[in-house]
Amino acid sequence: MKQETISRGQFLKELGLSSTALMAFYCMGTTLTACSSGSDSPTPATPTTPTTPGTGTAATGLTGNTDLARGKIDFALDLTAANYSRLRTLGEYAWVGDVMVAFVRGNTYIALAKACTHQGSSVQYRLANDDVWCANHGSVFSTDGMRQSGPATGRLTMFATALSTNGNTLTIKE
């Protein structure tokens, strides 16, 4: 079976919409877009280098299980290690296996499943809005994982975080 790619306009024409109907869409300012509203969204921080899901090593600043498929999430990050030292800066976040870890307003850490509940794209923390955003289709979640808007219909799983008394180790677990 040969797969053919066609433009959105060609697709609409094949549905039977005439050029007059298509022009009406454009003249009225109606756009046919993907799931995102296209609103002005502040650019989130760039995440630290994502790690491969699984069991990390002390050399990378990660120990424990970060892969939901391997069982319960239970890992620790060494915030003095080069891979995760940026997490000490307000607004920074990192993808660690299947989890997004962020240092959010109120000087607290959050850990949420990183896969958007719409189509599985990786979510990002936005300090300006103090929310979690899926850049792929525009879904927005609060910092406790609750869906606020967008095509996503479910919440993001939230994991417990605990910062060591010296502030050097962040533990994340279910």
N, C-alpha and C positions, 0 to 999 in steps of 0.2 A: 504494500500500500504506500503510495507516494504522498508525502505531506506537502501541501502548498501553503505558502504564506501570502496573505492578501492585506491590503490597507483597510483601515476602519471605514473609509468612504466607500471602497469597493464592497465591503461586507454589507453596509447599509443599502447600497444599490441592489445587491443580490437579494436582500430582504424585501425589495419592492418599493423602497422609498425613492421617489422621483427626485430629480435635481432641484425642482421647486421646493419640495419638502426639506431637502438638505439645506438649501439657501435660507429657508425660514429659520432653521435652527441657528445658523450662523448670524443672520441679521438680528435675531432676538437676543443675541448674546449667549445663547445656550451652548454650552460646550459638552461634548461627550468625552468624559475623562474616565480614568481608572477609579479606584475606590477612594483615593485621597481627595480632600476638599480643596487642596492647593493653597491653603491659607498660609500666611506668613508665619513660619515656624522658626523660632530661634535655632541656630545651628548648635547641636549638642557638642560636648567635648568629644575628642577622639578617644576611643577606648584604648587601654593598654593592649599589648599584643595578646590576642585570644590564645588560650591554651587548649591543647587537645583534651577532650573529655577522657576521664579515667583517673588513674592514681598518679599524683605528682610526686616529685622528689624534693628533698630539702634544698638541693642546688638551685631550683627554680623559684624557691620561696613558697612552694605549695606542697602540702602533704594531705592525703586523704582522697575520698571519692567525690568526683565532680560530675559523674555521669549518671543521670536518672535511670538509664537502662541497666546499670550495674547494681542497683539497690538504692538505699537511702543516701541522700546527700549528707556528707559529713567530712568537712575539710577545714584546713587552717591555712591562712596566708601570712607570710612573714612580711610585714609592712616596711621592713628595713631592706628587703631584697630589691634589686633593681627592677624586677618585673612588676612589683606592686607598690613601690614607694610613692608613686603618683596618687595613690588612693588616700594619702594623707591631706590632699588638697581638696577643698570644698568644690563640689561639682564634678569631680573626676569619677570615672567608672571603669570597670574592666569586665570583660567576658571571661569567665573561668569555667571551662567545660560547658555545662548546660545552664549555668547560672550567671546573672548579671549582678555584680556587686558595685554599689555606689556610695560615695560620701555625700550626704544630702544636707539640706538646710536643717538647722537645729544641731549641727555637728554630730549627726548619727549616721550609722551605716545601715543600708538595706541590702537584702539579697532576694532576688526574684528569679523565677524561671525566665530564661532569656528569650524563649520562643513565643512570639505573639500568638494569641489564641485564634487569630484569623487564618493565617497561612504559614505560620512558623518562622517568619523573619525575625532576626535579632532586634530586640528593643534597645533603646538608649535612654539615659537619664538626661533631662534638660534642667539645668540649674535655674535659668531665667523663669521658667514656669513651675519649677519644683514638681515635675511630673516625669512619667516614663512614656516614651513615644516610639511608635513604629514608623520609621521613615518610609517603609515600602507602601503602605496604604493609609497612613494617617491615624491609626487608632491611638488613643490616649488612655493612660492608666494612672491612678494615683500612686503615691509611693508605698502604699500598702497592697498594691496589686489590683485594686478594684478598677473595673472598666469604667471610663468616664465618657468616651465617645469613640466613634469609628465603626468600621465593619466588624471588628472583634466583638464577640458576644459573651465571652467568659472572662473571668479574672485570671491574673497571673499567680501562680503558686508562690507564696512567700515563705522564706526560710528564716530561722532564728539566727541572729548575729550576736556575738559577744566579743568585746574588745578586752584584751588583757590589761591588767592594772598598769603596766608600763607603757601601754599603747603600741606595742610592737607586733602583736599577733591578733589577727581577726579570725574567729572561729565561726563557721557557717554550718548549720545542721538542720535536718528536718525535725 
